[in-house]
Structure formats: C-alpha cells, structure tokens
Amino acid sequence: MNIQPNLDAIRDELDAKCPHDLPEEVALKLERLATLEGLSAEMIAESNKKYNQKVGQLVLNSAYKNLTATDKKLLFASLASDEIYWMQLSEAYNKELHYQIEAARTLLSYLKQQQLNAKFL
C-alpha cells in the first residue's frame, strides 16, 4: 500500500466544503468521511508495519550492536524518520476524520430536528 496517495485523498476530502443546511449533503459527507476513516486505520497499521520492519533491519545490523539502548533508540529514530513521519501523519488524519465525523453527525441530528420541528409549526 502506498500511503502518500491515500493521505492526499483524505486531505482533499477533509478540505472539501459541505453545505451545512442540506441534510442529504451532510449525510453524503458523513458517509465519505466514514469510508476514509477505515482507510486511515489501514494506513496506520501499514505505516506501523513499515516502521517495525525498518527498526528490525536496524537491530540486526551488527554495526549497532555495541551501542547503548538509549543510543540505539535515538539513532534508530533518526534512521527511521520517514517511517515515523508517515505513522504520525496517518494517526493525525485519523483523529481529524474522527472529529469531523462527530461534527457531521451532530449537524445532521440538528438538521433533522429542525425539519421535524418545522412540520409542527
């Protein structure tokens, strides 16, 4: 799985505007966000896997065997900085998706309640 294009798709959807007065549009936005939240969870798992593979390769390298645990940790974090970046970015997008989903649910509930109230007026 290539993480970059998926993150770009998520970013595009997060940046896309949605009319806040049309329940149908809000429901569609909510559906798209929920789909992308599943994709972002998969990207978190994939980026964690890549990070663990990178650290595993570094641990097996005999050039680092005489370093202290603290030195290894700092060196490995430096050498695996790309993997850490993708992992953290995937997690941040997942959180942002979660927050936008909750906001869309709240807005949808509000709009539905407004429609219900309008029927009784």
Salt bridges, closest charged atoms under 4 A:
GLU13 OE2 - LYS29 NZ 3.19
GLU13 OE2 - ARG32 NE 2.97
ASP15 OD1 - ARG11 NH2 3.23
GLU37 OE2 - HIS98 ND1 3.62
GLU96 OE2 - ARG11 NH2 3.07
GLU102 OE2 - ARG105 NH1 2.82
